[in-house]
Amino acid sequence: MKFKQAYDVVGHLPCTEESQCRVLYDWVLEARPAESLELGFLHGKTSCIIAAALHELGAGHLTSIDMEGVRNMPNVPNILQNLEQLGLQDVATPVFSRISYTWELKKLIEKQTKENRCQPFLDFVFLDGAHLWEPDVCAFFLALKLLKPGGWFLFDDYMFSIEKSDWWSRSPDMKDKPDDYRKESQVERLVTLIVSQHPDMESVVIRDNWVWARKKPDAQVQPGPTVTQLTKTIAKRWLLERLFSGKR
Ligand SMILES: C[S@@+](CC[C@H](N)C(=O)[O-])C[C@H]1O[C@@H](n2cnc3c(N)ncnc32)[C@H](O)[C@@H]1O
C-alpha cells in the first residue's frame, strides 16, 4: 500500500507528523523487517504506516502494544478500526494490555525461552510509549533480549520532558513529582546512559527528535548461569525434619 493511501486515512490522528511517518514508511521499505514490535500505538497512526509499508513489501508482521484504555477513546477510531479501514488487519496485531508493555514483553520472553535462553525474533522495535525512565529503561532491556543481532531500535521523542509535554504536565500523576524528574529529558537519559553504554549496541544515531540504534550483528545470546533450584530441597528437608522431630 502506498504511503498516501494510508496517510489519507490516518493523517488526521494526533502524534507523529507526516514527515516522520514518511521517514518511518521509507525506512521499513528499505530495511524490510520481518518481525516488528511497536510499544505505544494510541490510535494506531504509526502502526498503520508501518503496516502499509509491510503490505507494500508483501511480507512482514507488526505486533503493537498499548494499554486497554486506548480501545475506547471518545470520538476517535481505535487501532482496530483504522487497520480495518485500510484492510491491514492481517499485517498488524494490536495487543491491549491491562498492565503495561513491559508485562507483555515478559510474556514474549517466556514464549521465546528455550533451555534457559531467550531466542530473539524481532528485527525492529519502535518505542513510542511512556517516555519515562522507569518503564522505558525496563522496556529497552526486555526488548533487547527479543531483538535479533543486527536489528534496530527506534526511540521517539528524544527531547521529551514532562514539563514540555502538555498532557503529562497536566496529569494528576505528575503533580507531586520533584522538579528534576519533571524537567529531565528522560528519553535522552535512557539513550545516553543505557542504550549508548550497552555492550550489545553497535551504533546510535540521533536525528530530528528520533534515535535509531542498531544491535551488533555479532551480538551473541550468551548462556546464562547454571541455576540450582534449592528451594524444593530445603522445603523437603524442613518438612521431613518437622515430621521426624515430632515422632521423636
Ligand atoms: C505518543 S503515544 C503513541 C503514538 C503512536 N506511536 C503514533 O505515533 O501513532 C504513546 C502511547 O504509549 C502508551 N503507553 C504509555 N506507557 C505505556 C505502558 N507502560 N504500557 C503500554 N502502553 C503505554 C500510551 O497509552 C499512549 O497511547
The ligand as a MOL file (V3000), in Angstrom:
LIG
                    3D

  0  0  0     0  0            999 V3000
M  V30 BEGIN CTAB
M  V30 COUNTS 27 29 0 0 0
M  V30 BEGIN ATOM
M  V30 1 C 2.6840 9.0000 21.8790 0
M  V30 2 S 1.5050 7.7480 22.0200 0 CHG=1
M  V30 3 C 1.8950 6.6390 20.7220 0
M  V30 4 C 1.6600 7.2340 19.3980 0
M  V30 5 C 1.7960 6.3200 18.2100 0
M  V30 6 N 3.0650 5.6260 18.1770 0
M  V30 7 C 1.6490 7.1400 16.9410 0
M  V30 8 O 2.5190 7.9750 16.6840 0
M  V30 9 O 0.6540 6.9730 16.2680 0 CHG=-1
M  V30 10 C 2.0940 6.9070 23.4460 0
M  V30 11 C 1.2730 5.7040 23.8470 0
M  V30 12 O 2.0210 4.9320 24.7600 0
M  V30 13 C 1.1150 4.2980 25.6140 0
M  V30 14 N 1.8190 3.8820 26.8330 0
M  V30 15 C 2.4890 4.6570 27.7170 0
M  V30 16 N 3.0180 3.8920 28.6930 0
M  V30 17 C 2.6750 2.6110 28.4250 0
M  V30 18 C 2.9140 1.3670 29.0780 0
M  V30 19 N 3.6480 1.2930 30.1960 0
M  V30 20 N 2.4040 0.2450 28.5260 0
M  V30 21 C 1.6490 0.3030 27.3960 0
M  V30 22 N 1.4140 1.4590 26.7240 0
M  V30 23 C 1.9000 2.5950 27.2370 0
M  V30 24 C 0.0350 5.3280 25.8900 0
M  V30 25 O -1.1750 4.7070 26.2870 0
M  V30 26 C -0.0500 6.0470 24.5530 0
M  V30 27 O -1.1160 5.5730 23.7970 0
M  V30 END ATOM
M  V30 BEGIN BOND
M  V30 1 1 1 2
M  V30 2 1 2 3
M  V30 3 1 2 10
M  V30 4 1 3 4
M  V30 5 1 4 5
M  V30 6 1 5 6
M  V30 7 1 5 7
M  V30 8 2 7 8
M  V30 9 1 7 9
M  V30 10 1 10 11
M  V30 11 1 11 12
M  V30 12 1 11 26
M  V30 13 1 12 13
M  V30 14 1 13 14
M  V30 15 1 13 24
M  V30 16 1 14 15
M  V30 17 1 14 23
M  V30 18 2 15 16
M  V30 19 1 16 17
M  V30 20 1 17 18
M  V30 21 2 17 23
M  V30 22 1 18 19
M  V30 23 2 18 20
M  V30 24 1 20 21
M  V30 25 2 21 22
M  V30 26 1 22 23
M  V30 27 1 24 25
M  V30 28 1 24 26
M  V30 29 1 26 27
M  V30 END BOND
M  V30 END CTAB
M  END
